[in-house]
Amino acid sequence: MSSAYSVKQSLQEVDVELVWTDPEINTIPLRRTDQVLLQLIKEAKTEITLISFAVYKIPEIAQVLTEALNRRVRVRLVAENPEVANKIPFGIEDALGREIIEQAEVFIWPKHKRPVDSGGRYGSLHIKAAIADSHKLFITSANLTEYAFRLNMEMGVLIQSRQLANQVERQIQDLINRGIFTLT
Protein backbone atom coordinates (compact mmCIF):
# COMPACT_ATOMS: atom_id res chain seq x y z
CA MET A 1 0.00 0.00 0.00
CA SER A 2 2.88 2.33 0.75
CA SER A 3 4.40 1.73 -2.67
CA ALA A 4 1.10 2.27 -4.42
CA TYR A 5 0.58 5.51 -2.48
CA SER A 6 4.10 6.73 -3.35
CA VAL A 7 3.62 5.99 -7.05
CA LYS A 8 0.24 7.75 -7.02
CA GLN A 9 1.73 10.81 -5.29
CA SER A 10 4.69 11.04 -7.69
CA LEU A 11 2.36 10.85 -10.69
CA GLN A 12 0.26 13.66 -9.29
CA GLU A 13 3.34 15.85 -8.92
CA VAL A 14 4.17 15.68 -12.65
CA ASP A 15 1.88 17.18 -15.26
CA VAL A 16 2.96 16.81 -18.90
CA GLU A 17 1.48 18.57 -21.92
CA LEU A 18 2.44 17.90 -25.53
CA VAL A 19 3.20 21.04 -27.56
CA TRP A 20 3.16 20.97 -31.36
CA THR A 21 3.78 23.63 -33.98
CA ASP A 22 3.40 23.25 -37.70
CA PRO A 23 2.21 25.42 -40.58
CA GLU A 24 -0.89 23.27 -41.13
CA ILE A 25 -4.10 23.31 -39.15
CA ASN A 26 -3.79 20.83 -36.31
CA THR A 27 -6.46 18.14 -36.24
CA ILE A 28 -5.68 17.46 -32.59
CA PRO A 29 -6.00 20.56 -30.39
CA LEU A 30 -2.50 21.24 -29.10
CA ARG A 31 -0.86 24.48 -28.04
CA ARG A 32 1.84 25.99 -30.19
CA THR A 33 5.43 26.60 -29.06
CA ASP A 34 5.09 30.38 -29.05
CA GLN A 35 1.87 30.19 -27.00
CA VAL A 36 3.57 28.10 -24.32
CA LEU A 37 6.67 30.31 -24.15
CA LEU A 38 4.61 33.49 -23.99
CA GLN A 39 2.52 32.05 -21.15
CA LEU A 40 5.57 30.86 -19.21
CA ILE A 41 7.19 34.29 -19.40
CA LYS A 42 3.96 36.20 -18.66
CA GLU A 43 3.20 34.05 -15.62
CA ALA A 44 6.76 33.94 -14.23
CA LYS A 45 6.82 35.41 -10.74
CA THR A 46 10.48 35.11 -9.73
CA GLU A 47 12.64 33.65 -12.51
CA ILE A 48 12.63 32.55 -16.14
CA THR A 49 15.54 30.84 -17.91
CA LEU A 50 15.55 30.47 -21.69
CA ILE A 51 18.09 28.32 -23.53
CA SER A 52 18.37 28.25 -27.31
CA PHE A 53 20.82 27.68 -30.14
CA ALA A 54 19.35 30.43 -32.32
CA VAL A 55 17.57 33.62 -31.25
CA TYR A 56 16.15 35.62 -34.15
CA LYS A 57 13.15 37.85 -34.97
CA ILE A 58 10.98 37.23 -31.90
CA PRO A 59 9.37 40.59 -31.06
CA GLU A 60 6.51 39.05 -29.03
CA ILE A 61 8.99 37.18 -26.82
CA ALA A 62 11.11 40.32 -26.44
CA GLN A 63 8.03 42.27 -25.36
CA VAL A 64 7.00 39.80 -22.63
CA LEU A 65 10.63 39.51 -21.45
CA THR A 66 10.69 43.30 -21.04
CA GLU A 67 7.44 43.09 -19.06
CA ALA A 68 8.92 40.32 -16.91
CA LEU A 69 12.00 42.41 -16.19
CA ASN A 70 9.73 45.32 -15.25
CA ARG A 71 7.99 42.96 -12.77
CA ARG A 72 11.45 42.26 -11.31
CA VAL A 73 11.55 38.70 -12.63
CA ARG A 74 15.09 37.38 -12.92
CA VAL A 75 15.70 36.64 -16.61
CA ARG A 76 18.52 34.30 -17.58
CA LEU A 77 19.31 33.61 -21.21
CA VAL A 78 21.73 30.96 -22.44
CA ALA A 79 22.39 31.24 -26.17
CA GLU A 80 24.81 30.00 -28.79
CA ASN A 81 27.98 32.02 -29.15
CA PRO A 82 28.10 33.71 -32.59
CA GLU A 83 31.91 33.42 -32.69
CA VAL A 84 31.71 29.64 -33.00
CA ALA A 85 32.36 28.49 -36.57
CA ASN A 86 29.88 30.69 -38.46
CA LYS A 87 27.01 28.57 -37.21
CA ILE A 88 24.59 31.46 -36.74
CA PRO A 89 24.63 34.73 -38.66
CA PHE A 90 22.73 36.73 -36.05
CA GLY A 91 22.97 37.49 -32.38
CA ILE A 92 20.83 37.62 -29.31
CA GLU A 93 21.12 41.41 -28.99
CA ASP A 94 19.68 41.91 -32.50
CA ALA A 95 16.74 39.68 -31.60
CA LEU A 96 15.96 41.00 -28.12
CA GLY A 97 17.36 44.50 -28.00
CA ARG A 98 19.91 46.25 -25.84
CA GLU A 99 17.45 46.94 -22.98
CA ILE A 100 16.86 43.24 -22.32
CA ILE A 101 20.52 42.33 -22.75
CA GLU A 102 21.56 44.96 -20.20
CA GLN A 103 19.02 43.82 -17.58
CA ALA A 104 19.06 40.05 -18.08
CA GLU A 105 21.85 37.62 -17.29
CA VAL A 106 23.09 36.43 -20.70
CA PHE A 107 25.38 33.41 -20.85
CA ILE A 108 27.28 31.78 -23.69
CA TRP A 109 29.44 28.70 -24.00
CA PRO A 110 32.82 30.15 -25.03
CA LYS A 111 34.64 28.50 -27.90
CA HIS A 112 37.71 27.70 -25.79
CA LYS A 113 35.54 25.73 -23.30
CA ARG A 114 34.08 23.37 -25.92
CA PRO A 115 35.22 19.93 -27.01
CA VAL A 116 36.75 19.72 -30.48
CA ASP A 117 36.74 16.66 -32.73
CA SER A 118 39.67 15.43 -34.86
CA GLY A 119 38.40 17.56 -37.77
CA GLY A 120 38.55 20.74 -35.67
CA ARG A 121 34.76 21.06 -35.34
CA TYR A 122 33.43 22.48 -32.09
CA GLY A 123 30.46 21.23 -30.10
CA SER A 124 27.24 23.29 -30.24
CA LEU A 125 24.85 24.57 -27.64
CA HIS A 126 21.86 22.74 -29.07
CA ILE A 127 19.54 22.82 -26.05
CA LYS A 128 16.13 24.45 -26.47
CA ALA A 129 14.34 24.79 -23.14
CA ALA A 130 12.69 27.14 -20.69
CA ILE A 131 12.37 26.94 -16.91
CA ALA A 132 9.90 29.10 -15.02
CA ASP A 133 9.82 29.61 -11.25
CA SER A 134 11.60 26.32 -10.50
CA HIS A 135 8.38 24.51 -11.32
CA LYS A 136 7.70 24.49 -15.06
CA LEU A 137 10.09 22.98 -17.58
CA PHE A 138 9.55 23.30 -21.34
CA ILE A 139 11.76 21.10 -23.51
CA THR A 140 11.35 21.69 -27.24
CA SER A 141 12.93 21.18 -30.62
CA ALA A 142 12.20 24.85 -31.42
CA ASN A 143 14.81 27.58 -31.40
CA LEU A 144 13.74 31.08 -30.39
CA THR A 145 13.08 32.14 -33.97
CA GLU A 146 10.16 33.23 -36.11
CA TYR A 147 10.75 30.15 -38.28
CA ALA A 148 10.31 27.82 -35.32
CA PHE A 149 7.14 29.63 -34.25
CA ARG A 150 5.52 30.00 -37.68
CA LEU A 151 7.05 27.82 -40.41
CA ASN A 152 8.80 24.79 -38.96
CA MET A 153 7.31 21.62 -37.61
CA GLU A 154 8.37 21.52 -33.96
CA MET A 155 7.48 19.41 -30.96
CA GLY A 156 8.01 19.78 -27.25
CA VAL A 157 6.72 18.92 -23.82
CA LEU A 158 5.69 21.26 -21.02
CA ILE A 159 6.38 19.55 -17.72
CA GLN A 160 5.11 20.87 -14.43
CA SER A 161 7.38 19.26 -11.87
CA ARG A 162 9.52 20.92 -9.21
CA GLN A 163 11.85 17.93 -9.17
CA LEU A 164 12.57 17.93 -12.91
CA ALA A 165 12.71 21.74 -13.22
CA ASN A 166 15.15 21.84 -10.29
CA GLN A 167 17.35 19.15 -11.87
CA VAL A 168 17.75 21.22 -15.04
CA GLU A 169 18.27 24.44 -13.05
CA ARG A 170 21.00 22.73 -11.00
CA GLN A 171 22.70 21.50 -14.18
CA ILE A 172 22.67 25.00 -15.70
CA GLN A 173 23.91 26.54 -12.44
CA ASP A 174 26.70 23.95 -12.22
CA LEU A 175 27.83 24.85 -15.75
CA ILE A 176 27.87 28.51 -14.70
CA ASN A 177 29.70 27.79 -11.44
CA ARG A 178 32.37 25.77 -13.27
CA GLY A 179 32.85 28.52 -15.87
CA ILE A 180 31.56 26.44 -18.77
CA PHE A 181 28.81 29.04 -19.35
CA THR A 182 30.06 32.61 -18.97
CA LEU A 183 28.34 35.98 -18.83
CA THR A 184 28.57 38.03 -22.01
C-alpha positions as CSV (number, residue, x, y, z in Angstrom):
1,M,0.0,0.0,0.0
2,S,2.9,2.3,0.7
3,S,4.4,1.7,-2.7
4,A,1.1,2.3,-4.4
5,Y,0.6,5.5,-2.5
6,S,4.1,6.7,-3.4
7,V,3.6,6.0,-7.1
8,K,0.2,7.7,-7.0
9,Q,1.7,10.8,-5.3
10,S,4.7,11.0,-7.7
11,L,2.4,10.8,-10.7
12,Q,0.3,13.7,-9.3
13,E,3.3,15.9,-8.9
14,V,4.2,15.7,-12.6
15,D,1.9,17.2,-15.3
16,V,3.0,16.8,-18.9
17,E,1.5,18.6,-21.9
18,L,2.4,17.9,-25.5
19,V,3.2,21.0,-27.6
20,W,3.2,21.0,-31.4
21,T,3.8,23.6,-34.0
22,D,3.4,23.2,-37.7
23,P,2.2,25.4,-40.6
24,E,-0.9,23.3,-41.1
25,I,-4.1,23.3,-39.1
26,N,-3.8,20.8,-36.3
27,T,-6.5,18.1,-36.2
28,I,-5.7,17.5,-32.6
29,P,-6.0,20.6,-30.4
30,L,-2.5,21.2,-29.1
31,R,-0.9,24.5,-28.0
32,R,1.8,26.0,-30.2
33,T,5.4,26.6,-29.1
34,D,5.1,30.4,-29.1
35,Q,1.9,30.2,-27.0
36,V,3.6,28.1,-24.3
37,L,6.7,30.3,-24.2
38,L,4.6,33.5,-24.0
39,Q,2.5,32.1,-21.2
40,L,5.6,30.9,-19.2
41,I,7.2,34.3,-19.4
42,K,4.0,36.2,-18.7
43,E,3.2,34.0,-15.6
44,A,6.8,33.9,-14.2
45,K,6.8,35.4,-10.7
46,T,10.5,35.1,-9.7
47,E,12.6,33.7,-12.5
48,I,12.6,32.6,-16.1
49,T,15.5,30.8,-17.9
50,L,15.5,30.5,-21.7
51,I,18.1,28.3,-23.5
52,S,18.4,28.2,-27.3
53,F,20.8,27.7,-30.1
54,A,19.3,30.4,-32.3
55,V,17.6,33.6,-31.3
56,Y,16.1,35.6,-34.2
57,K,13.2,37.8,-35.0
58,I,11.0,37.2,-31.9
59,P,9.4,40.6,-31.1
60,E,6.5,39.0,-29.0
61,I,9.0,37.2,-26.8
62,A,11.1,40.3,-26.4
63,Q,8.0,42.3,-25.4
64,V,7.0,39.8,-22.6
65,L,10.6,39.5,-21.5
66,T,10.7,43.3,-21.0
67,E,7.4,43.1,-19.1
68,A,8.9,40.3,-16.9
69,L,12.0,42.4,-16.2
70,N,9.7,45.3,-15.3
71,R,8.0,43.0,-12.8
72,R,11.4,42.3,-11.3
73,V,11.5,38.7,-12.6
74,R,15.1,37.4,-12.9
75,V,15.7,36.6,-16.6
76,R,18.5,34.3,-17.6
77,L,19.3,33.6,-21.2
78,V,21.7,31.0,-22.4
79,A,22.4,31.2,-26.2
80,E,24.8,30.0,-28.8
81,N,28.0,32.0,-29.1
82,P,28.1,33.7,-32.6
83,E,31.9,33.4,-32.7
84,V,31.7,29.6,-33.0
85,A,32.4,28.5,-36.6
86,N,29.9,30.7,-38.5
87,K,27.0,28.6,-37.2
88,I,24.6,31.5,-36.7
89,P,24.6,34.7,-38.7
90,F,22.7,36.7,-36.1
91,G,23.0,37.5,-32.4
92,I,20.8,37.6,-29.3
93,E,21.1,41.4,-29.0
94,D,19.7,41.9,-32.5
95,A,16.7,39.7,-31.6
96,L,16.0,41.0,-28.1
97,G,17.4,44.5,-28.0
98,R,19.9,46.3,-25.8
99,E,17.5,46.9,-23.0
100,I,16.9,43.2,-22.3
101,I,20.5,42.3,-22.8
102,E,21.6,45.0,-20.2
103,Q,19.0,43.8,-17.6
104,A,19.1,40.1,-18.1
105,E,21.8,37.6,-17.3
106,V,23.1,36.4,-20.7
107,F,25.4,33.4,-20.9
108,I,27.3,31.8,-23.7
109,W,29.4,28.7,-24.0
110,P,32.8,30.1,-25.0
111,K,34.6,28.5,-27.9
112,H,37.7,27.7,-25.8
113,K,35.5,25.7,-23.3
114,R,34.1,23.4,-25.9
115,P,35.2,19.9,-27.0
116,V,36.8,19.7,-30.5
117,D,36.7,16.7,-32.7
118,S,39.7,15.4,-34.9
119,G,38.4,17.6,-37.8
120,G,38.5,20.7,-35.7
121,R,34.8,21.1,-35.3
122,Y,33.4,22.5,-32.1
123,G,30.5,21.2,-30.1
124,S,27.2,23.3,-30.2
125,L,24.9,24.6,-27.6
126,H,21.9,22.7,-29.1
127,I,19.5,22.8,-26.1
128,K,16.1,24.4,-26.5
129,A,14.3,24.8,-23.1
130,A,12.7,27.1,-20.7
131,I,12.4,26.9,-16.9
132,A,9.9,29.1,-15.0
133,D,9.8,29.6,-11.3
134,S,11.6,26.3,-10.5
135,H,8.4,24.5,-11.3
136,K,7.7,24.5,-15.1
137,L,10.1,23.0,-17.6
138,F,9.6,23.3,-21.3
139,I,11.8,21.1,-23.5
140,T,11.4,21.7,-27.2
141,S,12.9,21.2,-30.6
142,A,12.2,24.9,-31.4
143,N,14.8,27.6,-31.4
144,L,13.7,31.1,-30.4
145,T,13.1,32.1,-34.0
146,E,10.2,33.2,-36.1
147,Y,10.7,30.2,-38.3
148,A,10.3,27.8,-35.3
149,F,7.1,29.6,-34.2
150,R,5.5,30.0,-37.7
151,L,7.0,27.8,-40.4
152,N,8.8,24.8,-39.0
153,M,7.3,21.6,-37.6
154,E,8.4,21.5,-34.0
155,M,7.5,19.4,-31.0
156,G,8.0,19.8,-27.3
157,V,6.7,18.9,-23.8
158,L,5.7,21.3,-21.0
159,I,6.4,19.5,-17.7
160,Q,5.1,20.9,-14.4
161,S,7.4,19.3,-11.9
162,R,9.5,20.9,-9.2
163,Q,11.8,17.9,-9.2
164,L,12.6,17.9,-12.9
165,A,12.7,21.7,-13.2
166,N,15.1,21.8,-10.3
167,Q,17.3,19.2,-11.9
168,V,17.7,21.2,-15.0
169,E,18.3,24.4,-13.1
170,R,21.0,22.7,-11.0
171,Q,22.7,21.5,-14.2
172,I,22.7,25.0,-15.7
173,Q,23.9,26.5,-12.4
174,D,26.7,23.9,-12.2
175,L,27.8,24.9,-15.8
176,I,27.9,28.5,-14.7
177,N,29.7,27.8,-11.4
178,R,32.4,25.8,-13.3
179,G,32.8,28.5,-15.9
180,I,31.6,26.4,-18.8
181,F,28.8,29.0,-19.4
182,T,30.1,32.6,-19.0
183,L,28.3,36.0,-18.8
184,T,28.6,38.0,-22.0
